[in-house]
Amino acid sequence: MSRKTRISIAAALFILLIGYKAQQRMGGEHADATAGDRDTSAAPVAPVKPVMLGKIAFTPCTLSSPMSKDSLEALCGTYAVAEDRAHPDGRKIMLNIAWLQPTANGEQQPDPVFFLAGGPGQSAVQSYPPLDPVFRDLRKQRSVLLIDQRGTGKSNLLACPTPDPAQEAAFSPQAMQAQAAACAAQLSSKADLRFYTTTDAVADLEAVRQAIGARQVNLVGVSYGTRVAQQYAMRHPQATRSIVLDSVVPNTLMLGNIFARNLDDALSLQFGLCTQDPTCKATLGDPRAELDALLAKLRAQPVTVDFRDARSGKYRQGVLRADMVAGLVRMYAYMPLAASTLPLLIHAANGGRYDGLMALAQMLGDGMQDAIAMGMQLSVVCSEDADGMVARDDAAGTVLGNQLAESMAAMCKVWPKGRVPADFHQPLATPVPALVLEGEFDPVTPPRYGREVVQTLPNGRLFVLKGQGHSVLGAGCMPKLFTQFIETLDAKALDGRCLDRLSAPSPLLDYNGAAP
């Protein structure tokens, strides 16, 4: 596989991975390099006068992302909340907030949009820029607020060191538990890890709503952000004008042991595009059978591979293991465009050409390191979902098996846990207008989750987007329907026929593309 091809494929995945710190480092290096060129004798610049939104002061800032063509001008500010609300005089968390003002002149709507990022562990401020085109029409008359959930981004980031992907033993349940214990001890100097749950985050959102003086807000959540949106709507129904749940996590769901079965179900659909096409099947075989054969081979004997690093272009050597391939398959399944390359990559590896898979697995591992605040994620899932992290019979024989659930369970045994309301896992039952979105091929939150959630939302409507994966708000005409929903609050009146034009990308037969 050429370097150009590898980079093109991986670019789509970086929407999920958000290589933000790399860009920060580049920005810092550029600043250092150009500092000598500036005229340091110039008069000092007067401080910028803050712009007030209610009680919160904002100053101009620029948001950027590797997947955004242009930088995004915004206003940034902070708001202090108590880490432990039972002790308001104790440690404070400075919530990092970006405010995107309405772009059009004329009357502005009083109810802003709160964008809620996924993970758990992603920064809303860092992950939003690629989605800004989706919000373009919505932003004409409405503000969008990006609030880094406590423990993410610049809101007292809880980051843990990432295990070395080259060390297989580093991912055993015992090793992961030891790493979690060390991380908890390290973070204890800056945070009480019991107070970084979804419930704490919901209280933060309500505090921000009150501080900016908004009577109601519109909540737009993606993936884990849908849990935050549902919990907020449950606790503060009068303050919730509408909710948009993209790739929804039902309140009833216990995270941790859902991934293996859901991934295999999605792979059946995605790989079926090849097995049902005579040319693809003749060229690449049965992708699932080929994947099982490859994983069995690598479990028996990992392979040392010479490959070209897609970032540096230099040749290097690495060891390809079964867990690396399983992780790559899992993350590529999030986006069908990326998943369309898997049958070709797997077939090539079974033919002894491992370098393509190795290069992409290495790139994926590098990108994942800064994408998720692992400490915050553990505070959420260990407090809210630990009871559900058990080995399941139906996970046996799947690509992921029970290893992920077993590792998470082991980590949660040593992670401090916060309190969860008794009704936390009850379905959201509210008349609040709701738009629920699912991708047909989603390997994490399949369409059946959306069908479950809308059953208790009398003013809700579900759209399942054909051939799409995880996070579908920007697919096809969905931005237009999304904007119409926020304006009208009538999901059932939306004309979704424009979504019928969506389809899944065809599997690649070679590195020139799919069959004509």
Secondary structure, 3 states (H helix, E strand, C coil): CCHHHHHHHHHHHHHHHCCHHHHHHHHHHHHHHHHCCCCCCCCCCCCCCCEEECCEEEEEEEECCCCCCCCEEEEEEEEEEECCCCCCCCCEEEEEEEEECCCCCCCCCCCCEEEECCCCCCCHHHHCHHHHHHHCCHHHCCCEEEECCCCCCCCCCCCCCCCCCCCHHHHCHHHHHHHHHHHHHHHCCCCCHHHCCHHHHHHHHHHHHHHHCCCCEEEEEECHHHHHHHHHHHHCHHHEEEEEEECCCCCCCCCCCCHHHHHHHHHHHHHHHHHCCHHHHHHHCCHHHHHHHHHHHHHHCCEEEEEECCCCCCEEEEEECHHHHHHHHHHHCCCHHHHCCHHHHHHHHHCCCCHHHHHHHHHHHHHHCCCCCHHHHHHHHHHHCHHHCCCCHHHCCCCCCCHHHHHHHHHHCCCCCCCCCCCCCCCCCCCCCEEEEEECCCCCCCHHHHHHHHCCCCCEEEEEECCCCCCCCCCCCHHHHHHHHHHHCCHHHCCHHHHHHCCCCCCEEECCEECC
